[in-house]
Amino acid sequence: MSITAQTKTYLKNEIESATPLKRVVMLYDGAVSFLTEAREKMEYKKYTEATIANIRAQNIIAELKNSLNMEYGELPARLDRLYSYFIKKMISANIERDPKALEEVIKSLKEVRSSWSQLCENEKGGKND
């Protein structure tokens, strides 16, 4: 699938104009999208394509993990452990070619994404008050 120059410009503007919380939500969306693609490719035994999508999702989770500020207490430490678990699970799923393991990570990512999305909505609401 080819991305046009116009689409690239649109996406670039979306990212640059997004709040930090919105960017986190966008990263979760990307990780879920790549893992969904990896799971589907794995189910069709397209393992090279599945690996590429899986690694893209791993890179997003690694970026989220690396951006944590541990000075903010227990929450970043919990997220750090959760992200480490996700990465291990994705690597294991790729080695074992287990799409069900990816489904577990997708489900968990969607749950965490929902929390970040709610924070994002609360942030929007606070700006209008």
Secondary structure in CASP SS format (residue, H / E / C, confidence):
PFRMAT SS
TARGET T0000
AUTHOR 0000-0000-0000
METHOD secondary structure of the structure
MODEL  1
M C 1.00
S C 1.00
I C 1.00
T C 1.00
A H 1.00
Q H 1.00
T H 1.00
K H 1.00
T H 1.00
Y H 1.00
L H 1.00
K H 1.00
N H 1.00
E H 1.00
I H 1.00
E H 1.00
S H 1.00
A C 1.00
T C 1.00
P H 1.00
L H 1.00
K H 1.00
R H 1.00
V H 1.00
V H 1.00
M H 1.00
L H 1.00
Y H 1.00
D H 1.00
G H 1.00
A H 1.00
V H 1.00
S H 1.00
F H 1.00
L H 1.00
T H 1.00
E H 1.00
A H 1.00
R H 1.00
E H 1.00
K H 1.00
M H 1.00
E H 1.00
Y C 1.00
K C 1.00
K C 1.00
Y H 1.00
T H 1.00
E H 1.00
A H 1.00
T H 1.00
I H 1.00
A H 1.00
N H 1.00
I H 1.00
R H 1.00
A H 1.00
Q H 1.00
N H 1.00
I H 1.00
I H 1.00
A H 1.00
E H 1.00
L H 1.00
K H 1.00
N H 1.00
S C 1.00
L C 1.00
N C 1.00
M H 1.00
E H 1.00
Y H 1.00
G C 1.00
E H 1.00
L H 1.00
P H 1.00
A H 1.00
R H 1.00
L H 1.00
D H 1.00
R H 1.00
L H 1.00
Y H 1.00
S H 1.00
Y H 1.00
F H 1.00
I H 1.00
K H 1.00
K H 1.00
M H 1.00
I H 1.00
S H 1.00
A H 1.00
N H 1.00
I H 1.00
E H 1.00
R C 1.00
D C 1.00
P H 1.00
K H 1.00
A H 1.00
L H 1.00
E H 1.00
E H 1.00
V H 1.00
I H 1.00
K H 1.00
S H 1.00
L H 1.00
K H 1.00
E H 1.00
V H 1.00
R H 1.00
S H 1.00
S H 1.00
W H 1.00
S H 1.00
Q H 1.00
L H 1.00
C H 1.00
E H 1.00
N H 1.00
E H 1.00
K H 1.00
G H 1.00
G H 1.00
K H 1.00
N H 1.00
D C 1.00
END
